[in-house]
Amino acid sequence: MPGREVLPSTLKRSPAKAQRTWEKTHDSAVETYGEGQRAHRTAFAAVKNQFEKVGDHWEPKGRKGPSDRQAAGGGPARRAPTAAGVDANATKDHLMKVARKLDVPGRSRMNKPELVKAIQKANNRQTAKARGGR
């Protein structure tokens, strides 16, 4: 199935480059692995290399590279929790700016891991809201 037809809603609200990255990687992964979860994970991994999730969409990162420890190690044999699109490898200052943009309460008292979790929750809330949820 072409990537354009199964483009996730968060990417539909994102820059064209993020959409193209997902579509091309997805289509290539479908040829290699077949349609399904593995093709989607591969496509999201490519997006996370250049973009980070902010609210209900993806924005360009200040630098290219893995967004968390799982992305850096990778491989299907190593299943570990990811930061769900949050650039956990970014500086605390960057995470504070993202948290401010998302209006995360209590952000000034949070350490870096707490900021990552709070941003994840804020992203999930905004995505659910954009999809017609609460």
Phi, psi and omega in degrees: 000127180300142182305326182299325183285336183244020181299122180299151184299327179295329178280333176296335180263014186248170180302154181302324180297320178296319179296314179298319179300313180297313183297312182295317180293318179300311183297321177294319180293325177296320178297323183278311188253346187092164180293142176144194187300321182295320177295321179293316178299319180296317180295317178295324178299320179294320179295315182295342179289333183240345185229159174231149180279127177229106182071237184257018181209179180249138179236151179300141175277162178288343181212155176272151177143175182298147183264347179200176183300319180297318180294326180291321181275314176059191178091140183293338182282341183253086178271118178218158178299143176255175178270012174054042177093349177282135180281082183294343178273357179288167178289160177297324178300316178296315179299323177297319179296317178296316179298321178296316180300324180270000180057048178286121180288144177075012185299329184292340180261002185269147171272179186300310178299324178293321177298316180302313180295319180293321178293319177303313180297317179297318177300314181298318179298313182292325177293315179300318179296318180294332179273004178095010177281201184291000000 
